[in-house]
Amino acid sequence: MARDTVETHFLESVAALSPGSRRDPGMPVRPGTTLTGARCRELFEIQLASRLLDIAARWLREQGEGFYTIGSAGHEGNAAVGAAVRLTDPALLHYRSGAFYLTRSAQAGRLAEEGLRDVLLGFAAAAEEPISGGRHKVFGHPDLAVIPQTSTIASHLPRAVGVAFAIERARKLGVEDATWPPGSIAVCSFGDASANHASALSGFNTAAYCAYQGLPLPILFVCEDNGIGISVHTPPGWIKASGHPLIPRFQADGCDLPEAYDAACEAVEHVRTRRSPAYLHLRTVRLMGHAGSDVESAYRAPREIAADLERDPLLATARLLVEAGLAVPDELLGRYETIREHVLKLALESTRRPRLRSAREVMEPLTARRPVQVAAQSTRKAGDRAKLFGETLPEREGPLTLAQAINRTLADILGAYPEVMVFGEDVARKGGVYGVTRGLLKRFGAGRVFDTLLDEQAVLGLALGSATSGLLPIPEIQYLAYLHNALDQIRGEAATLRFFSKGAYRNPMVVRVAGYAYQKGFGGHFHNDNSVAALRDIPGLVVASPARPDDAAAMLRTCVAAAKADGEVCVFLEPIALYNTRDLMDEGDNGWLTPYAPPSRWAETHVPIGKGRAYGDGRDLTIVTFGNGLRMSLRAAIRLTAEGYGCRVLDLRWLSPLPVDDLMRAADLTGKVLIADETRSTGGVSEGVMAALADSGFTGRVARVASKDSFVPLGDAAAHVLLSESHIEEAARKLLA
């Protein structure tokens, strides 16, 4: 394999070094620092191995056998951070933190070859790769407390804050199977360009917000600042100038291993003893470009590239060892060649390992559901109905509205699972904008029911980190429109974790979202959003959409059970307009209220994921609907039935996965299907239902009515663009005719 400029510069520079007087390897490698010569030598070997992994990645790509070349060259100083923290400190790593990963692997007593093989199998997309199984190149390992991160820029920072929050909160709640031991801290690394991202700023602000209130939040943010993001330069001094004033700063030259080690140790000590955040700014360089296909000369001046070569951290550590008399140039050059040959040999071997061979193998982490275990978990009784936090809950209540049923179910869930937390904007003292969480704070305390800052990324980040740490969060997003502010926390972080870790890491959670339209006297688009397309597009995500109070109670228990049993990420869409609805047809008929099922009936009322609910037994027409559409469709069906038509209504209840078997059964019974869809015509749920019918071979007649492709306007104008009962009834009559 040909050697590039970085390799040749390193080799020539080491060969020209002059050995100094030998120092005691047990003493600091340089006066005024604490890193011993022996430890420096160990970390040099790790830095060297990390550099050669980057060389191997490019070689594999040249052979057409490698699929990832974003390397860590120039960032090898992060080995100092890895050496400063404990093996049990959860780490969420930047994609250039290769030396940190190898250091963590060595801390676990693993052979150097094992850490190298982990990374090389990832380059080759081999199914034996220990974290993602060849699905992506990520740094992660369940035995090393390294949580895998996607390449989405800075999206892991809100989760990292959640991990730090959960370290202390799990201990406070007495959760027995908390993931991280007492005294742990969270470590989160990122680049200088990433530090500008909204997700990063959300993470910093949330950490500072907690610290300002005296809440324990032990997190170390590590910015590996190489001064450039792909081709865009970071203004000199920007990272130093742009820090949050409430987060203490520690700085070091990341190319100087002893300096980086001392700064890292000082920062870690601050976080560990004070249980509060700190920011470590490591100035680094970027060698070998952004990735293997990157041509740096297109946007960087030759003198700039040459200056980075002179600051090469691997060369700096080699120079330090030689000048301290702890190594001679020939010895280091010999180690370089020996390890290089070994790494390339391991790289070649990695290409011979099996890769994922089918869609089933690729998707297995997303589809490994266990309905029997979920059913068993769902029927778990709330603490055997004994006293819950000093208060005895009555055995029966009802009939209840939708909002009351959700409130009562949340109380039972909090009573049954000590690891459950309910939080979000306004959910605690106020009890939610619509009173759905009213009374839960008083009953279960501020450790489990609490208000957050007004930032959806922060809310979901707390949930993600808590869920990864042995807790079971039920965050609330106040309105569906607000979820889109932070959707990547669901799409890029929550839903991908099982996929990129083969299920070794999970973030079980149930995200409650007040949504849909039809609120009376309130609203406009931001409080009446009818778009769920972005949720239905996320692989593996469970989307529940109950309309009736009894369904809401049973389905919420199912979502929590699925989170517990299978690590599911569930979004629980609650129709705001039905929260306090009491009647079905006539005022005072109480046709929308239902009794609350006592624990003795939880088994018989269990609703499996992906199971619809049928109303009526007509043979002329099937109306398929969900959410607010259920009430409108039932009213239309009752009127049509009174005229002699045989109608049945299928409430989908689950928008992902769709209840395809129930759909086909109901469709085949009538041969005519009308889809009543309150979401938009384009990208709405009805498109998925029609596709499911077609894919399953349905040959009957199909029609649909849906809301217009419009945002929801204020006041009476909303009726012009939203699905209505009259639309449903008119379309039904056309099909029946």
N, C-alpha and C positions, 0 to 999 in steps of 0.2 A: 504494500500500500504506500502510495506517494505521501510525503510529509509536506504539510502546508507551512505557511509563514510562522504560525504560532508555535508549532513543534520545533522548527529549525531555530527560531530565535531563542527558545528555552534551552535547547541542547547546546547551542554555541555559547550562550551566556553562562551556563553552568560550567562548561569546560574552561572558561576563562577566569573562574573564581580562584582566589588564593586562600588556602586554609589559615585560620587563626589559631591562637593558643587554645588548647583543650580546656573546656570547663567541665565541672562535675555535672553529669546529666540529671542529678537530683536537685540542682540549683536552678534558679530562673535562667532561661536561655538568654535573657538580656537584662542587665541591671535596671531596676526600677519597675519591672513587671513581675508577674507571678507565675507565668507559664513555664514549667520546668523543661529542661532540655529533652528528657525522656518523653514527656507528653507531647512536646513539639514534634519530635520525630514520629510518634504515632499518628498525629494529625497530618503531618506531611504525607505519609503513606496514603491516608484517606483522600487528601486533596489530589494527590497524583492519580489515584484510582478514579476519582470523579472526572478529572480531565481526560483520562483515556477512555472513559465511557462515551464522552462526546466525540472522540476520534472514531470509536467503533460505530457510533450511530451514523456518522457520515459514510463510513465504509460500507455498512449494511445498505444504506440508501443507494450508493453507487452500484451495488450488486442487485438492486431490485428486491432486497430481502428485508429492508428496514422501512418503518413508516412514521418515524418521529425523529426530528433532528434539532428541536429547540433545546439547547444545552445549558450547562452551568459554568462554562469556561469564563473565568474572570470573577466568578462569585464564590470561589472555593473557600473564602474566608468564613462562610456560614458554617463551616465545620466547628468554628469556635463557639457558635451559639449552641450547636448540638452537644458540645462537650460541657457547656455551662448548665444545661438543664438535666432533669432526671428522665430515666427511661419511661416512667409512668406519667410524665407530663404530656397531655394530648397536644399533638402538633398538626397544624393545618398549613401545608407548605406551598410556597411559590414554585412554579415549574423550573426555576433555576436553583433550587435548594438541594441539588444532588449530593453535595458533600455532607449536608446535615443528615440526609437519609442514611448515608453510609456510616456516619458517626453513630447514629441511633442503632443501626444494625449491629455495630461492634459493641455498643453498650449492652446489648442483649446477650453477649457472649457468642454470637454467631461468627462463623468463619468469614473472612473477607470475601471468599468466593461466593458465599450465599447472597450477600448484599449485591454484588456485581451481577449475579445471575438474575436476581429479582428485576433489575433495571433492564438488562439485555433482553430478557423474555418479553418485557413490555415493548421494547423497540421492534421486536420481530412479530408482535401481535400473537404470541403463542398462548394457547389455551391453558398452559400450566403456570402462567404468570400468576403470582400469589395473591394479587389484590383484585384486578379487574378481569382476569382470565382471558386476556387478549382483546378486550373490548375498547381499551384506550390505554395510552401510556400515562400513568399517574404514579405519583409517589404515595404509597400507602401500604400498610400491613397491620392486620388485626393484633399481632403479637408485639408490635412496636409502638402502639398508641399513635400511629400516624394515620390520620383520617384522609382519605383520598379527595382531591379537589379537581374540578373540571378546569378547563382553560378559560372559562368565562372570567373576564378581568375583574378582580376584586370582589366577586360575588360571595367569596367565602368569609369575608370579614364580619358581616352581621352574624353568621353562624358561629364564628370563633368567639364573638362576644357572648353568644348564647351558651357556649360550652363553659366559658369562665363563670358566667352567672350560675349555671347549674352545678358546678363543683361545690359551691357553698350552699346553694338552695337545697340540693339533695341531702346534704348533711343536716341542715336545719330541719328538714321534714322527716328525718329519720328513715329515709328510703334505704332498705337493706341491701338491695342489689345495685347501688349506685356504681357507675362505670369507673370513676376515677377515685383513687385513694385520697384521704384527707391530706391537705397540704399541697396538692397538685396545683399547677398553674397551666393556663393555655398559652401556646406559642403560635403566632400567626405571622408568616412571612409573605412579602409582596414586593413588587418593583416600584420604582419612582413614578413611572407613568401611571401605574394602577392607583397610586395614592391620590390621584385627582378624580377618580371615579366616584359617582354618587353613592355607590355601595360602600366604598371605603369611608367616605365622609360620614355616612350613616353609622358605620361601625365605630369610628372615633367618637362621634357625638354621643352615641348611646353609652359607650364606656365612660365618657366624661360625665354624662348625666347621672349615671349610677354612682360614680365616685363623689360627685357633688352632694349627693344625698346621704353619703356615708354607707352605701350598700357595698358589700364586698364583691369585687370583680377582679380576680387575679389573672390578668392577661398581659402578655408581652407582645407588642406589635414590633415587627422587625422589617424595616424598609431597606431592601438591598438596592441601593441607589447607584446605577451605572451611568446615569446621565442621559439616557436615551430610551425612547419607546418605539421599537421597530426602526423608524427613520426620523422620528420627531424628537428633537433635543429638549431636555428639561432645562429651563433657565438655571444657570449656576446659582446655587444658594437657595433655590426655591423650596426644597424639602426642609431645610433648616428653618426657613422663614415661615413656612405654612403650617406649623404644628398647632395642635389644639392647646390653648394656654393652661388647661386643667390636667393635661397629661404630661408628667415629667419626661424630659428628654435625656437620652444618653447617646453619645456620638463616638465614632471610632473610624479609623481607616480600615476598611474591610480587607485591604490588601496586606495589612500588617497583622499577622496572626497573634502575636502577644498583645498588641493593643486591642484588637477585636475581642480577644478572650477576656481581658480584664474588664472591658466595658460591658460585655455580655454578662459576666459574673455579677457585676455591680447592679445591672438592670434586673437580673433574675432575683437577686437578693431583695431588691426593693419590692418587686411584685410579690415574692413569696412571703415576706415578713409583714408587709403592710396590707396584703390582699387587695391591692389596687393596681390600676393599669400603669404601664410605662411604655415608652416608645424608644426603640433602639435604631439609630440611624447609622447604617454601615455604608460608607462610600466605597463603591466597587468599580470595576471596569467590565466592559462586555467584549469578549474576544470571540472570534470566529463568526461574527454576525448574529443576527436575530435567530436564524435557522439555517439549515444546510443549503436552501435555495436562495438565500439572501446574498446580494452583491453589495457589500458595504461601500465600495468605492463609488457607487452611484450617488451617495448622499453624504459621505464623510471624507474630509480632506486627508491626504496621506499623512500629514503631520499629526493629526488627531489619532489615527489608527496606530501610528508609531508610538505616540505617547502612552497609549493603553498597553502596548506590548511591554514598554519599560516598567509599567506598574503591575505586571502579571503577578498575582498573589502566589502562584506556585513557584515562580522564580524567586520571589521575595522570601519565602520560607526556606527554599534551598540555600539562598545566600546567607540567611540567618544561621542555619545549621553549619555551614562551612566556616563562616567567620567565628562561630563559637567553638570550633574545633570538634564538633560532634559528628562530622561527616567530611569526606573528601569528595571532590568533584567526580572522580572515576567511580566511586561507590554509588553516588546518586544517579549518575548516567547509567550504570549497570542495572540499578533498580528500575529505572525508567524503562529500559529495553526489556527486562524480564517481565515486568507487569504488563507492558504493552503487548508482548507476545501472548501472555496468558489471557488478557482481556479479549484480544482478537480471536483466540481459539475458542473461548467461551461464547463469543458472539457468533462464530460459525456454528457451534453446536446448537445455539438457540434457534437458528433458522431451520434446523432439522426436527424441531419439536412440533407436535400437531397444532393446528390452528382450529378455530371454530369452524364446524363443518355444515351447519344447517341453521335455518331461521329459529328452530326450536332451541338449539343450544345458545344462540345469541340472546334470545328473549327469556330464557329460563328464569333469571332473577326477577323479571317483571311479572311473570305469570305463575309463579309457584304459590298458588293460593290453596288454603286448606279449610274448606267450608265446614268440615266436621268440628275441627278445633275452634273455629270462629263461633260456631253455634254454641259450643260448650262454654266458651268464654262469655258469650253474650247473655247467657242465662244465669251467670253468677249473681248471687243475691247480694244486696247491699249490706255487707257486714252482718249478715243473718238477721237483719231488721232490729238489731239491738240498738242501744243508744248511740247516736251519731253525734260526737262532739257536744255531749251534754243535752241533746235534744232528741226526743223520740218522734220520728216521722210517722204520721198516720198510715195505716195499712191501705186505705182507699181514699181517693179523692175524685171528684168529677161530677158531671162531665166537664172536660177542660177545653179551653181554646188551644190553638196551635202554640201560642207563646207560653201558656201555662204548662202545657205538656213538655215543652223543651226545658223550661225552668225546673220542673219536677225531675225530669230525667237527669239533668246536670247534677242536681242534688244527690240523686241516687248513685251516680257515677263517682262523684267526689267522695261519697261515703264508702263505696266499694273499693276504690283504688287510691291509696295514700299518695301515689306518685303523680296523680292527675293535678294539673294546674289550669285554671281558667283566667285568661287575661286579655287585655286589649284596651282600646281607647274608651273610657267611660263605663267599663263593665262592672266596676267594683262599687264605689259609693253610690253612683247614680243608678246602677243596675241595668245599664245599657240604654240606648236612646229609646227603645221600645219596652223597657222593663223586663226583658227576657232573662236577665241574670239577677234580678232584684232579690235581695235577701241572702244571696250566696256568700257575700263577704262576711256578714254577721254570723252566719252559721259555721263557716269553715276557716275564717281568718285570713289576714292579709298575706300570709306566706303562700297561700294557694289560690286566692282570688284577688287580683290586683290590677290597677290601672297602669298603662304604659304611656310613654311619650307619643306624640302624634307623628308617627312615621311607620308606614306599613312595612318597609324593609326591616326596621328595628323589631317590630312585632313578630314578623315571620323569622327573623334571625334568632331571636330569643327562643322561638319554638324549635327551630332546627337544631340549635346547640343543645337545648334541654333534652330534646328527643334522642339525640345521639349519646346522651349522658345518663340514661336510665330513668328519665322522667317521661310523663305522657302529657304533652301540652294540648290544650284545646283553646287556641287563640281565636279571637274574633276580629274579623275585618268589618268595619262598620257598614260599608256599602259595597256592592259588587263593583261599582265604578272605581272605587279606591284600590281594589285588588290589583288592577292593571298598573298602578304605580310601582308595584313590587313583584310583578308576576314571575320574574326570573328566579326569585327565591323559591318558587314552587317548581317552575320548569327546569331551571339549570342546576338547582341545588337539591331540593327535597326529592324530586322524582328520580333523579339520576343516582342517588347514593347507593341504593341496592344494586343498580346496574353496574356501577364502576367498582363495586367491592364484592361482587358475587354473593351479596347478602350478608357479608361479614359485619358490615356497618349498616345500621338502619336508623331512620328518623321517624318513628311512628307518631302520627299526629292527626288531629281532626280540626280542620280550619272551618270555623263557622262563618258564614257570609250572609248578611242580610241582602236580599237581591230582588230582581225583577221589578216590574212596574205596577201600575194600577193603584198607587196610593192616592187617597182622596185629600185634596186641599194641600198638597205638599209636593215639592219636588223639583221637576225638571230633570234633565239627564243625569246629573251626578247623584241623585237619590232614586232614580228610576232607570237603572241600566238593565237592558235585556239581552246582553251579549255574553254567551258562554262558549263561543267557538274556541277561544284561546285555551280554555280548560279542557275541552274534549280532544284537543290536539296533542295532549301530553301523554306519552306512553306510560301505562301502569297506574296512572292517577285514577282513584275512585271518586266519582262525582255523584253525590246523593241529592235528590230533589223531592223531599216529601211535601205533600199538600195537606193531608189530614193529620189531626193531632195524634191519633194512635200510630199512624205510620211514622211520624216524626220521632216519637218516643222509641219505637222499636228499631228504626233505622239508625238513630244516634247511638243506641246501645251496640248495634252491629258494627258501626264504624269504629267505635272504641275497641270492641272485641277484635276486629280485624287489625287494628293498629297494634294491639297487644300480641296477638297470635302470629301475625304475618309481617309486622312492620309496615303496614299499609300507610300511605299518605292519602287522606280523604278530605275532600272539600264538601261541606254540608251546606247546600244552598237553601235558605229559608225565605219563602215568599212573604215579603213585608205586608202586602195587602191582605194576607190571610191570617196574620198574627192574632187578631182579635175578632175574626169573623165567627159568628154564632149560627147564622141561618143558612139554609140551602135554597129553599124556594120562596117561602113567605116569611115576613117579619114575625119573629117570635117562635118559629118552628124548631129552633135549636138543632137543625139538621146537620150542622157542621161540627158540633161538639161531640166528643167521644169520652168515655170513661178512661181513667188511667189504669193500665193493667198492673195488678200487684205482682210482687216477685214470684208468687206461686204460679202465675200464668205467663211468665217470661218465655218459657220454652215453647209454648203453643203459639205465642204471638211473635216469635222470632222471624225476622225478614232477612233472608240471605241476600248477599250482594248480587245484583243482576236479576232480581226476581220482581216482576211486575204485579199489578193488582187489577183484577177484572171486576167490573160492575155490570149486572144484567146478564140476560141469557138470550138476547135477540139473535135472529139469524139473517137479518137483512143488511145490517151495516155495523162495522166496527169503527169507533172513533178512538184514535190513539192520541194521547195527550200527556201532560204533566203540569205540575205547578199550578198557577192560576187557571190554566186551561182546563184542569180537572173540574173545578166548580162550574165553569161556563159550559163544558161539554156535558156534564151530568144534567144541568138545567135544560139544555137543548134536547138531550136524549129523553128526558121525562116528558117534555112536550110532544116530541115525535111519537113516543110510545102511546101517549094518550090518543093519538090520531090513528093508531093501528099499525105503526111501523115497529119492527123488531130490532132494537138497537142494543148494542153493548159498548161499554167504554173500557179501554185499557189504560190505566195509569202506569206509565213507564217506571216511575219512581227513581230509577237509576239512569242517569244520562251517560255514564261510562263506568263499567261496560253496560251497553244496552241489553235489555232482556229479550234477546232475539228469539229464544224458544217460545216464550209467552206471546211475543208479537206474531210469530208465524201461526201459532195455535189459534189465536183470536182472529187473524186474517183469514185463515182457511175455513173457519166456521161460517163466515158470511160471504167471502169472495169479494167484498167491497170494503175498502179502507179509506177513511178520511183522517188525515193527520192535522190536528189542531195545535199549532206551534206558536207560543207567545214570543219566541225569540225571532230574530230577523230572517227574512226569506233567504238571503244569501249568507251562508255560513252558519245557519241555524240548525237546530236539532232535527228538523224535518228532513234535511238533506241526508243525514245519517240514517234515519228510519227508512227513507225510500231506497237508499243503497242497500240496507240490510234485507229489505223485501226482495229487491232484484237479485242480490247475490244468493239468496236462499231459494230462488226459483218461483216466487209467487207470480201467478199469471192472471190474477183478478184485476179489478179496477182500483186505481189508486188516485187520490186527489189530496191536495193539502191547502190549508189556509194558514198564513203566518203574518206576523207583524211586518210592516214596511222596512225597507233598508234605510232607516232614519234613526237619528238620535231622538230621545223622547223629549218633546217640548214641555213647556210649563202650562199648567191649567187644563182647560177643556180641549185645547189643541191636541193633547195627547191621544184623544179618541180617534183622531184622523189617521194615525199611523200604527195603532196597536190592534192586535187581534181582539175581536169582540164576539159576544154570543150570537149576534145577528149574522156575522160572517160564518160562524160554524153552522148555524141552522140553515142558512142559504146554501152553503156548499153541500151539506148533508142531503138536502132535498134534491139537488141536482143529481147526486149519485144514486139516490133512491129511485129517481125517475128513470 
